[in-house]
């Protein structure tokens, strides 16, 4: 007969912030292995690790990554807020985002805080005067009426000179919704307070991804 040692051990614990409040949905990973678990609503977690594992890595949004040594089978992990030093401003380009320092084209960005609480019926009207090279004029004085937007003038003789609107990665239909009545702008159904940011691509380098 021979004796076999356990190949794994169970580690449990609780994750809190600096104020002592529980941290739900925090990721607990085994150092050197991609396997892991997430904490529950009370910040508690339980994970099975190899017997030779020495440390765990704990991650959570807006908090610094914390590596803790396994000193017992029941642990308490305190996460510290991230200083934001690793964050950099990003700009929405086409169907994704890039760092602002890596942009080669001419792109203007309007933050949501610049649009909220302004007396405009649609976000396209709120862009007037907020982006260099953009002209926004109303086709009618009626509330919710359509808006003509020109970016750096008219760029085509026969094709439309109106910009292409992409909302959360989906191309939006901004064509007038009415026939022989007061114009209706589809963008007027968007609450400006719900907008995080608007990026205006103003040259061929920025708009090339969408085609001509």
Number of C-alpha atoms within 10 A of each C-alpha: 3 3 5 6 6 8 9 12 14 12 17 15 16 19 25 19 15 11 9 10 12 21 22 18 19 23 18 23 20 20 18 10 11 8 12 17 16 20 21 16 12 14 20 20 22 18 18 14 21 12 12 9 15 13 16 20 17 25 17 19 11 12 16 15 16 15 17 16 12 13 10 10 11 13 16 14 18 17 24 16 13 14 10 10 6 6 9 11 9 15 21 19 18 18 13 10 11 14 13 13 10 9 14 9 13 13 20 16 15 17 13 16 14 16 23 17 10 12 10 17 18 22 21 21 23 18 20 15 11 15 16 14 14 17 18 16 13 15 11 13 10 11 15 20 20 26 22 14 20 16 19 12 11 12 12 9 7 6 8 10 15 16 14 15 16 14 11 11 12 10 11 13 13 17 13 14 13 10 8 5 7 16 20 21 21 17 22 19 12 12 13 24 14 11 17 13 16 20 16 25 21 19 13 12 13 17 18 11 11 9 6 6
